[in-house]
Amino acid sequence: MPYKPLVIMPALERPAAAAVSLVLLFALAGCATAEKRYQKGQKLEGQGRLEEAARRYITVLAKEPGREDARRRLAEVGAKVVDDYLNEARANGADGHFENAVAAILRIDGLRARTEQVGVPVPVPSDYADFRLDMVDAAVGSLFRQGEDLERAGRWPDALRVYERTLPYPLDPGQRLRVDDARARVFLRWAGQDMETGAFRAAYQHAQSALDIHGPDSPAGAEGRALQKAALDAGTRTVAVLPFWAEPRAADAAPRGLEGRLYDALLYEHMDEPPLFVGPIDRGAIHREMTRLRVRSGAIQLQTAAAVGQALRADFVVLGWLESYVEDDGAAEETLRKAPLRRDRAKFDAYTEKKFTVTLTGEAVCQLVDRVARKVVEEQTVEAAVSATFRRAYYEGDYTALDLGRDERALFDKEAWLKAEEDLQAKLADRLAAKIAALVFDRVLRFVR
């Protein structure tokens, strides 16, 4: 046997060889997977499940376009599937079951589109295009007759469902326009009926559906916009939110003016963009009427609130107050630090840094008053909590005598302390306001159909 020298691969070539090996490994795995799918296709074909078999062969060809065995099987199986569906379509057409005929035609179109993607065209008879067109026309005509009967009966949801059954069909532009016109017409008639029964929110939504079909600048769109305006004019409920106050136990614990911050956050940040059909009354108008009626700040009685609402022609009046406030300063973590003196940097003195977490918890009560009935129709308590970690430094003496860096000096800044506390209080007010606004919107909308 001739001598064959042992070749040792250089170290720099090994990664490249490993990469090539991985590529080959994945390629072999892909081939094995494709082969399994091909075999599965043959098995399905033997069971008479031809459409499933065709899907398997399509998958094989998508992975391995050069597999002629899969290509031949797909061409033969695809032709059989098309023949079966075409016979089914012709039989249904002859019996007047045009929707079933079109369903079979759509299966044919879908299969042919998928086979063409992998380069296997499946032929159809020369009269297929005309037959397809006739069946689609007949099915659309049948569905329109059903839809128009349902419209005459005022069965809007059923009519809409019938018209929408045409949407998957291969409609020509004229047919598609006819379908869209019919759908828009149903939505507009439905909205008109909603208006007659006082279902204003439903009327607005149904009119919007018509707008979505043809756009706001179309005749249907113009009618839809008019219906929406009428629905908003008739259905919007106006709400007057009166100034909040603090109950005695909350006033004693809370920082001064927290109820005012809560009121401001509610009106200017959370009720400034209300949902449709909720109309908050301007704060200035509320203030003017309260001044005219000589309503003082503080707790507002139910009859007084109803009188303010009457003067403002509000549908509802919101009363609210701060029920409780708790500040919890967690256990402080104290660290003794040393810093040089400014006048003599060779000397050091100590100061204490404290790190602690403050948690603020507040409860507010919100009442929704029906101005006409002069009664509370809803009362809820909302709660919110916020936390922040503070770092502060303390020194027995004038801390400016210490030679400190900028970050260290900031720990002694009492104005910054106050600002951080106020920011945390504002955050609590904002969270309470967000919950109150959501509550008010939800409860008011319950009175609008």
C-alpha positions in Angstrom: 0.0 0.0 0.0 1.5 3.4 -1.0 2.3 5.8 1.8 -0.2 8.6 2.3 1.0 11.5 4.3 -1.2 12.7 7.2 -2.5 16.2 6.4 -3.1 18.4 9.4 -5.4 21.3 8.8 -4.0 24.6 9.8 -5.7 26.2 12.8 -6.9 29.2 10.8 -8.8 26.9 8.4 -10.7 24.9 11.0 -13.4 27.5 11.7 -14.2 27.7 7.9 -14.3 23.9 7.7 -16.6 23.8 10.7 -18.9 26.3 9.0 -19.0 24.3 5.8 -19.8 21.2 7.9 -22.7 23.0 9.6 -24.1 24.1 6.2 -23.9 20.5 4.9 -25.5 19.2 8.0 -28.4 21.7 7.7 -28.7 20.9 4.0 -28.9 17.2 4.7 -31.5 17.8 7.4 -33.5 19.9 5.0 -33.4 17.1 2.4 -34.5 14.6 5.0 -37.4 16.8 6.0 -38.4 17.3 2.3 -38.2 13.5 1.7 -40.5 12.9 4.7 -43.0 15.4 3.4 -42.8 13.7 0.0 -43.4 10.3 1.5 -46.3 11.8 3.5 -47.8 13.2 0.3 -47.6 9.7 -1.3 -49.3 8.2 1.7 -52.1 10.8 1.6 -52.5 10.3 -2.1 -52.9 6.6 -1.5 -55.7 7.3 1.1 -57.5 9.4 -1.5 -56.8 12.7 0.4 -55.6 14.4 -2.8 -55.8 18.1 -1.8 -53.7 17.4 1.4 -51.2 15.4 -0.8 -51.0 18.3 -3.2 -50.1 20.7 -0.3 -47.3 18.3 0.8 -45.8 18.2 -2.7 -46.0 22.0 -2.9 -44.1 22.2 0.3 -41.4 19.8 -1.0 -41.0 21.9 -4.2 -40.8 25.1 -2.2 -37.8 23.6 -0.4 -36.3 21.6 -3.3 -37.5 23.1 -6.7 -35.5 20.5 -8.6 -37.4 17.4 -7.4 -39.0 16.1 -10.6 -40.8 13.3 -8.8 -42.7 15.8 -6.6 -43.4 17.9 -9.7 -44.9 15.0 -11.5 -47.0 13.9 -8.6 -48.3 17.5 -8.0 -49.2 17.9 -11.6 -51.2 14.7 -11.6 -52.8 15.1 -8.2 -53.6 18.8 -8.9 -55.4 17.9 -12.1 -57.5 15.4 -10.2 -58.4 17.9 -7.5 -59.4 20.5 -10.0 -61.6 18.0 -11.9 -63.3 17.0 -8.6 -64.0 20.6 -7.6 -65.1 21.5 -11.1 -67.6 18.6 -11.2 -68.9 19.7 -7.8 -69.2 23.3 -9.0 -71.1 22.3 -12.2 -73.5 20.1 -10.2 -74.2 22.8 -7.7 -74.7 25.3 -10.5 -77.2 23.0 -12.2 -79.2 22.7 -9.0 -79.2 26.4 -8.4 -76.8 26.3 -5.4 -74.7 29.1 -6.7 -72.9 29.9 -3.5 -71.7 26.3 -3.2 -70.6 26.4 -6.8 -68.6 29.5 -6.1 -67.1 27.9 -3.0 -65.8 25.1 -5.1 -64.5 27.5 -7.7 -62.6 29.4 -5.0 -60.9 26.1 -4.0 -59.8 25.6 -7.6 -58.4 29.1 -7.8 -56.6 28.8 -4.5 -55.0 25.5 -5.5 -53.9 26.7 -8.9 -52.4 29.8 -7.4 -50.3 27.7 -5.0 -49.1 25.3 -7.7 -48.1 28.1 -10.0 -45.9 29.5 -7.2 -43.8 26.4 -7.4 -43.8 26.3 -11.2 -46.5 23.6 -11.8 -49.4 25.1 -13.7 -52.6 23.0 -13.4 -54.8 23.4 -16.6 -58.6 24.0 -16.6 -61.1 23.5 -19.4 -61.4 26.2 -22.1 -64.8 27.2 -20.8 -63.7 27.6 -17.2 -63.4 31.4 -17.3 -67.0 31.8 -18.7 -68.4 29.2 -16.3 -66.6 30.9 -13.3 -68.0 34.3 -14.3 -71.5 32.9 -14.7 -71.5 31.3 -11.3 -70.1 34.4 -9.5 -72.8 36.6 -11.2 -75.5 34.1 -10.2 -74.3 33.9 -6.6 -74.1 37.6 -6.3 -77.5 38.1 -7.7 -79.0 35.5 -5.3 -77.3 37.1 -2.3 -78.5 40.5 -3.3 -82.1 39.3 -3.5 -81.8 37.8 0.0 -80.1 41.0 1.3 -82.8 43.3 -0.1 -85.6 41.1 1.4 -83.9 41.4 4.8 -83.5 45.2 4.4 -87.2 45.5 3.8 -87.8 43.6 7.0 -85.4 45.9 8.9 -83.1 43.1 9.8 -80.0 45.1 9.4 -77.4 42.6 10.9 -78.7 39.8 8.8 -78.7 41.9 5.6 -75.2 43.0 6.3 -74.0 39.4 6.8 -75.6 38.4 3.5 -73.9 41.2 1.5 -70.6 40.5 3.2 -70.7 36.9 2.0 -69.8 38.3 -1.5 -66.6 39.9 -0.4 -64.3 36.9 -0.9 -65.7 36.5 -4.4 -63.7 37.6 -7.5 -65.9 40.6 -8.1 -65.5 43.0 -11.0 -65.3 46.7 -10.1 -69.0 47.2 -10.8 -70.0 44.4 -8.5 -67.7 45.5 -5.8 -69.2 49.0 -5.9 -72.7 47.6 -5.7 -71.7 45.5 -2.7 -70.1 48.5 -1.0 -73.2 50.7 -1.7 -75.4 48.0 -0.2 -73.3 47.7 2.9 -73.1 51.5 3.4 -76.9 51.8 2.8 -77.6 49.2 5.5 -75.3 50.9 8.0 -77.0 54.3 7.4 -80.5 52.9 7.7 -79.5 51.1 10.8 -78.1 54.4 12.2 -81.4 56.1 11.3 -83.3 53.5 13.3 -80.9 53.9 16.2 -81.7 57.7 16.2 -85.4 57.0 16.3 -85.0 54.7 19.3 -82.6 57.0 21.2 -79.6 54.7 20.7 -77.2 57.6 19.9 -73.9 55.9 20.5 -75.0 53.0 18.3 -76.1 55.4 15.7 -72.7 57.1 15.7 -70.9 53.8 15.3 -73.1 52.6 12.5 -72.7 55.9 10.6 -68.9 55.6 11.1 -69.0 52.1 9.5 -70.7 53.7 6.4 -68.0 56.4 6.4 -65.3 53.7 6.5 -66.7 52.1 3.4 -66.9 55.2 1.1 -65.0 57.9 2.9 -66.3 61.2 4.3 -66.5 63.0 1.0 -68.9 60.6 -0.7 -72.7 61.1 -0.6 -72.9 58.2 1.9 -70.1 59.9 3.9 -72.0 63.2 4.0 -75.1 61.4 5.2 -73.0 59.6 7.8 -71.4 62.8 9.1 -74.8 64.4 9.4 -76.1 61.4 11.4 -73.1 61.5 13.6 -73.6 65.2 14.4 -77.2 64.6 15.1 -76.3 61.7 17.4 -73.7 63.8 19.3 -76.1 66.8 19.6 -78.9 64.6 21.0 -76.8 62.1 23.0 -74.0 64.1 24.7 -74.3 64.4 28.4 -72.8 67.5 30.0 -70.9 67.2 33.3 -70.0 70.0 35.7 -67.2 69.0 38.1 -67.3 71.2 41.2 -64.2 72.1 43.2 -63.0 69.3 45.5 -62.5 69.7 49.2 -60.7 67.7 51.9 -62.4 66.0 54.8 -61.1 67.1 58.3 -59.0 64.0 58.9 -57.5 64.2 55.4 -57.0 68.0 55.7 -55.0 67.5 58.9 -52.7 64.9 57.4 -52.3 66.1 53.8 -50.1 69.0 52.6 -52.1 72.2 52.1 -53.8 72.5 48.8 -53.6 68.8 47.7 -57.3 68.8 47.0 -56.8 71.7 44.6 -54.0 69.9 42.8 -56.3 66.9 42.5 -59.1 69.1 41.0 -56.7 70.8 38.6 -55.2 67.5 37.4 -58.7 66.1 36.9 -60.0 69.0 34.8 -56.9 70.0 32.8 -55.1 66.7 32.3 -57.6 63.9 32.4 -60.9 65.4 31.4 -59.6 67.7 28.7 -60.1 65.1 26.0 -63.3 63.3 27.0 -64.7 60.4 25.0 -67.6 61.0 22.6 -70.9 61.8 24.3 -69.3 63.2 27.5 -69.1 67.0 27.6 -67.3 68.6 30.6 -68.5 72.1 31.3 -65.8 74.8 31.3 -64.3 75.5 34.7 -64.7 79.3 34.2 -68.5 78.9 33.7 -68.6 76.7 36.8 -66.7 79.4 38.9 -69.0 82.2 37.6 -72.2 80.3 38.6 -70.8 79.4 42.0 -69.9 83.0 42.6 -73.3 84.2 41.5 -75.0 81.6 43.7 -72.6 82.5 46.6 -71.3 79.0 46.9 -68.3 79.0 49.2 -65.3 76.8 49.1 -65.3 73.7 51.2 -67.8 70.9 51.4 -70.7 71.3 48.9 -74.1 69.9 49.8 -76.2 67.8 47.4 -78.9 70.5 47.0 -76.3 73.2 46.4 -74.7 71.0 43.7 -78.0 70.4 42.0 -78.7 74.2 42.0 -75.3 74.8 40.3 -76.0 72.1 37.8 -79.4 73.6 37.1 -77.9 77.0 36.5 -75.3 75.5 34.1 -77.9 73.2 32.4 -75.6 70.3 33.2 -76.9 66.7 33.0 -74.6 65.6 35.8 -72.7 67.2 38.6 -69.5 65.7 40.0 -68.8 66.1 43.7 -65.5 64.9 45.1 -63.4 65.2 48.2 -60.1 63.9 49.6 -61.1 61.3 52.2 -57.8 60.2 53.6 -54.1 60.9 53.2 -51.2 58.9 54.7 -47.5 59.5 54.4 -45.2 56.7 55.4 -41.5 57.5 55.7 -39.7 54.1 55.6 -36.8 53.3 57.8 -33.8 55.4 56.9 -30.5 54.0 55.9 -27.9 56.2 57.5 -24.3 56.5 56.3 -21.6 58.5 58.0 -19.4 60.3 55.5 -16.3 62.5 55.8 -15.4 65.6 53.8 -12.4 67.9 54.0 -12.9 71.5 55.2 -12.8 74.2 52.7 -10.4 76.4 54.7 -8.1 73.5 55.6 -8.3 70.5 53.4 -6.0 68.6 55.7 -8.8 68.5 58.2 -12.0 66.4 57.8 -15.4 66.5 59.4 -18.3 64.1 59.3 -21.9 64.5 58.0 -24.7 62.0 57.8 -26.4 60.8 54.6 -29.9 59.4 54.9 -31.6 57.3 52.3 -35.3 56.5 52.8 -38.4 55.7 50.8 -41.6 57.8 51.2 -45.0 56.3 50.3 -48.0 58.5 49.9 -51.5 56.9 49.9 -54.6 58.8 49.2 -58.3 58.1 49.0 -60.9 60.3 47.2 -64.6 59.9 47.1 -66.5 60.8 43.9 -70.2 61.3 43.6 -72.2 61.6 40.3 -75.3 63.6 40.9 -78.3 63.6 38.5 -79.2 67.2 38.2 -82.8 66.6 37.3 -83.5 63.9 39.9 -81.4 65.8 42.5 -79.9 62.5 43.7 -76.6 60.7 43.8 -76.7 58.0 41.1 -73.1 56.8 41.7 -70.6 57.0 44.5 -67.2 55.4 44.4 -64.0 55.6 46.5 -60.7 55.5 44.6 -57.3 54.9 46.1 -53.8 55.5 44.8 -50.3 55.2 46.2 -47.0 56.5 45.0 -43.4 56.1 46.3 -40.1 57.7 45.8 -36.6 57.2 47.3 -35.0 60.3 48.8 -31.3 61.0 49.7 -30.6 63.8 52.0 -27.6 65.0 54.0 -27.4 66.5 57.5 -24.5 68.4 59.2 -24.2 70.0 62.6 -23.2 73.4 61.4 -22.9 75.2 58.1 -22.5 72.6 55.4 -20.9 75.2 53.1 -17.8 74.9 55.3 -17.2 71.4 53.8 -15.4 71.0 50.5 -18.1 69.0 48.6 -18.7 68.0 45.1 -21.8 69.1 43.1 -23.7 65.9 43.8 -22.8 66.0 47.5 -24.0 69.6 47.8 -27.3 68.8 46.2 -28.0 66.5 49.1 -28.2 69.5 51.4 -30.4 71.6 49.1 -33.6 72.1 51.1 -35.4 73.7 48.2 -34.7 70.6 46.1 -36.1 68.5 49.1 -39.3 70.5 48.9 -39.5 70.3 45.2 -39.1 66.5 45.3 -41.9 66.3 47.9 -44.2 68.4 45.9 -43.5 66.3 42.8 -44.5 63.2 44.7 -47.6 64.8 45.9 -48.5 65.9 42.4 -48.0 62.4 41.2 -50.4 61.1 43.8 -53.0 63.8 42.8 -52.5 62.8 39.1 -53.1 59.1 39.8 -56.2 59.8 41.8 -57.4 62.2 39.1 -56.9 59.5 36.4 -59.0 57.0 38.3 -61.7 59.6 38.9 -61.9 60.7 35.3 -62.1 57.0 34.1 -64.9 56.5 36.7 -66.8 59.6 35.6 -66.6 58.8 31.9 -67.7 55.2 32.4 -70.6 56.1 34.6 -71.9 58.9 32.4 -71.7 56.8 29.3 -73.9 54.2 30.9 -76.7 56.8 30.6 -76.1 57.1 26.8 -77.3 54.2 24.6 
